């Protein structure tokens, strides 16, 4: 995911390099049985959505940025 707008201080608009991060889906929030149900893909999709929303609204935080180069 693009992390430029999540940095403090913000990087300039002219910044042209990699600034990417990961979004870890919190699979421990689901029971194995829920994932193995016929609609288990819906459970997984909801976990992914919740993880992305958590990054967007700041509830999961964004704490580590590594610059390579």
N, CA, C and O of each residue as an XYZ file, in Angstrom:
276
protein
N       0.828     -1.167      0.000
C       0.000      0.000      0.000
C       0.873      1.231      0.000
O       1.974      1.206      0.550
N       0.417      2.288     -0.594
C       1.145      3.547     -0.681
C       1.099      4.247      0.673
O       0.019      4.510      1.201
N       2.254      4.546      1.230
C       2.327      5.098      2.589
C       2.689      6.574      2.629
O       2.841      7.129      3.718
N       2.831      7.223      1.496
C       3.306      8.608      1.506
C       2.437      9.535      2.333
O       2.959     10.413      3.020
N       1.118      9.361      2.285
C       0.240     10.271      3.028
C       0.130      9.902      4.503
O      -0.581     10.575      5.250
N       0.809      8.858      4.935
C       0.765      8.430      6.334
C       2.006      8.852      7.121
O       2.060      8.647      8.333
N       2.984      9.428      6.466
C       4.232      9.787      7.126
C       4.114     11.126      7.837
O       3.384     12.016      7.403
N       4.845     11.251      8.936
C       4.953     12.528      9.632
C       6.428     12.794      9.855
O       7.062     12.010     10.562
N       7.004     13.814      9.318
C       6.373     14.833      8.483
C       6.046     14.273      7.101
O       6.649     13.302      6.643
N       5.093     14.900      6.462
C       4.680     14.468      5.129
C       5.823     14.630      4.143
O       6.629     15.553      4.253
N       5.883     13.732      3.190
C       6.888     13.859      2.140
C       6.352     14.814      1.081
O       5.139     14.926      0.908
N       7.244     15.503      0.370
C       6.784     16.447     -0.646
C       6.045     15.744     -1.789
O       6.246     14.555     -2.035
N       5.209     16.480     -2.463
C       4.455     15.944     -3.600
C       5.407     15.456     -4.685
O       5.080     14.540     -5.440
N       6.569     16.062     -4.760
C       7.541     15.705     -5.796
C       8.339     14.451     -5.458
O       9.171     14.021     -6.257
N       8.105     13.859     -4.296
C       8.818     12.644     -3.884
C       8.518     11.532     -4.876
O       7.359     11.190     -5.114
N       9.580     10.971     -5.454
C       9.409      9.906     -6.438
C      10.324      8.751     -6.060
O      11.471      8.679     -6.502
N       9.813      7.869     -5.253
C      10.555      6.684     -4.828
C       9.565      5.734     -4.174
O       8.374      6.033     -4.081
N      10.049      4.619     -3.734
C       9.179      3.653     -3.067
C       8.919      4.062     -1.628
O       9.836      4.441     -0.900
N       7.701      3.983     -1.243
C       7.306      4.195      0.150
C       6.090      3.310      0.362
O       4.947      3.759      0.283
N       6.363      2.048      0.630
C       5.288      1.074      0.698
C       5.288      0.380      2.049
O       6.311      0.322      2.730
N       4.154     -0.134      2.422
C       4.025     -0.866      3.673
C       3.159     -2.085      3.454
O       2.715     -2.359      2.338
N       2.927     -2.802      4.514
C       2.093     -3.993      4.429
C       0.866     -3.842      5.308
O       0.851     -3.071      6.268
N      -0.119     -4.569      4.967
C      -1.334     -4.620      5.773
C      -1.487     -6.071      6.212
O      -1.751     -6.949      5.390
N      -1.323     -6.317      7.488
C      -1.400     -7.677      8.012
C      -2.836     -7.968      8.415
O      -3.421     -7.261      9.237
N      -3.386     -9.002      7.834
C      -4.750     -9.396      8.177
C      -4.696    -10.170      9.477
O      -3.941    -11.133      9.616
N      -5.494     -9.742     10.411
C      -5.488    -10.345     11.737
C      -6.337    -11.614     11.726
O      -7.490    -11.604     12.158
N      -5.759    -12.697     11.231
C      -6.468    -13.959     11.108
C      -6.843    -14.591     12.433
O      -7.718    -15.455     12.487
N      -6.189    -14.168     13.499
C      -6.501    -14.748     14.804
C      -7.868    -14.314     15.311
O      -8.362    -14.849     16.303
N      -8.477    -13.352     14.638
C      -9.791    -12.878     15.057
C     -10.902    -13.780     14.532
O     -12.077    -13.544     14.812
N     -10.536    -14.811     13.773
C     -11.528    -15.729     13.230
C     -11.228    -17.142     13.720
O     -10.071    -17.531     13.879
N     -12.255    -17.869     13.946
C     -12.098    -19.270     14.325
C     -11.866    -20.107     13.070
O     -12.372    -19.779     11.996
N     -11.114    -21.167     13.205
C     -10.838    -22.057     12.077
C     -12.132    -22.557     11.448
O     -12.249    -22.625     10.224
N     -13.097    -22.906     12.283
C     -14.377    -23.415     11.780
C     -15.082    -22.376     10.913
O     -15.732    -22.727      9.929
N     -14.955    -21.098     11.275
C     -15.580    -20.037     10.474
C     -14.951    -19.959      9.089
O     -15.643    -19.722      8.099
N     -13.638    -20.159      9.023
C     -12.941    -20.083      7.741
C     -13.231    -21.284      6.855
O     -13.142    -21.187      5.631
N     -13.576    -22.411      7.458
C     -13.834    -23.632      6.695
C     -15.291    -23.791      6.275
O     -15.630    -24.725      5.549
N     -16.148    -22.889      6.728
C     -17.554    -22.951      6.306
C     -17.654    -22.696      4.806
O     -16.692    -22.269      4.167
N     -18.825    -22.965      4.264
C     -19.037    -22.753      2.833
C     -18.825    -21.287      2.459
O     -18.340    -20.993      1.366
N     -19.184    -20.360      3.360
C     -19.010    -18.934      3.086
C     -17.751    -18.380      3.764
O     -17.691    -17.197      4.097
N     -16.747    -19.242      3.965
C     -15.506    -18.822      4.615
C     -14.806    -17.687      3.894
O     -14.139    -16.869      4.526
N     -14.951    -17.628      2.576
C     -14.331    -16.546      1.808
C     -14.898    -15.193      2.222
O     -14.197    -14.182      2.176
N     -16.157    -15.172      2.624
C     -16.777    -13.928      3.093
C     -16.127    -13.495      4.404
O     -15.895    -12.306      4.618
N     -15.835    -14.448      5.275
C     -15.163    -14.146      6.544
C     -13.780    -13.558      6.267
O     -13.391    -12.564      6.880
N     -13.042    -14.172      5.347
C     -11.711    -13.687      4.995
C     -11.793    -12.287      4.395
O     -11.001    -11.415      4.749
N     -12.739    -12.067      3.495
C     -12.903    -10.747      2.883
C     -13.195     -9.693      3.943
O     -12.683     -8.576      3.861
N     -14.006    -10.029      4.931
C     -14.321     -9.084      6.002
C     -13.083     -8.778      6.844
O     -12.881     -7.633      7.246
N     -12.255     -9.787      7.115
C     -11.014     -9.566      7.861
C     -10.068     -8.638      7.108
O      -9.439     -7.764      7.705
N      -9.973     -8.833      5.794
C      -9.129     -7.962      4.974
C      -9.667     -6.541      5.006
O      -8.906     -5.591      5.189
N     -10.978     -6.391      4.828
C     -11.586     -5.057      4.861
C     -11.361     -4.379      6.209
O     -11.027     -3.195      6.260
N     -11.541     -5.117      7.296
C     -11.339     -4.555      8.632
C      -9.894     -4.105      8.834
O      -9.648     -3.070      9.454
N      -8.943     -4.872      8.317
C      -7.535     -4.506      8.449
C      -7.220     -3.233      7.679
O      -6.520     -2.356      8.184
N      -7.731     -3.129      6.463
C      -7.506     -1.928      5.656
C      -8.171     -0.726      6.307
O      -7.566      0.343      6.391
N      -9.400     -0.884      6.766
C     -10.091      0.222      7.428
C      -9.367      0.645      8.698
O      -9.324      1.831      9.023
N      -8.795     -0.319      9.418
C      -8.038      0.010     10.617
C      -6.820      0.861     10.316
O      -6.465      1.738     11.104
N      -6.177      0.611      9.185
C      -5.055      1.457      8.778
C      -5.542      2.831      8.357
O      -4.921      3.842      8.685
N      -6.651      2.873      7.634
C      -7.164      4.148      7.147
C      -7.651      5.054      8.261
O      -7.454      6.267      8.193
N      -8.285      4.495      9.289
C      -8.807      5.355     10.359
C      -7.848      5.478     11.538
O      -8.148      6.168     12.513
N      -6.705      4.819     11.455
C      -5.678      4.979     12.474
C      -5.800      4.067     13.676
O      -4.975      4.155     14.585
N      -6.799      3.192     13.719
C      -6.960      2.342     14.894
C      -5.904      1.250     14.974
O      -5.594      0.778     16.068
N      -5.348      0.840     13.844
C      -4.283     -0.157     13.880
C      -2.911      0.490     13.932
O      -1.916     -0.170     14.234
N      -2.860      1.759     13.642
C      -1.590      2.470     13.716
C      -0.682      2.180     12.533
O      -0.879      1.225     11.781
N       0.288      3.013     12.402
C       1.288      2.870     11.350
C       2.585      3.326     11.983
O       2.832      4.527     12.086
N       3.412      2.397     12.408
C       4.520      2.772     13.277
C       5.906      2.606     12.683
O       6.856      3.194     13.200
N       6.057      1.852     11.648
C       7.402      1.581     11.155
C       7.516      1.957      9.689
O       6.733      1.506      8.853
N       8.487      2.776      9.395
C       8.773      3.134      8.014
C      10.256      2.899      7.791
O      11.088      3.381      8.560
N      10.581      2.174      6.761
C      11.979      1.900      6.448
C      12.276      2.489      5.085
O      11.575      2.201      4.115
N      13.304      3.306      5.004
C      13.720      3.878      3.727
C      14.932      3.111      3.230
O      15.949      3.026      3.919
N      14.824      2.565      2.060
C      15.934      1.855      1.446
C      16.507      2.761      0.370
O      15.755      3.285     -0.451
N      17.772      2.950      0.353
C      18.298      3.707     -0.754
C      19.339      4.621     -0.355
O      19.886      5.337     -1.194
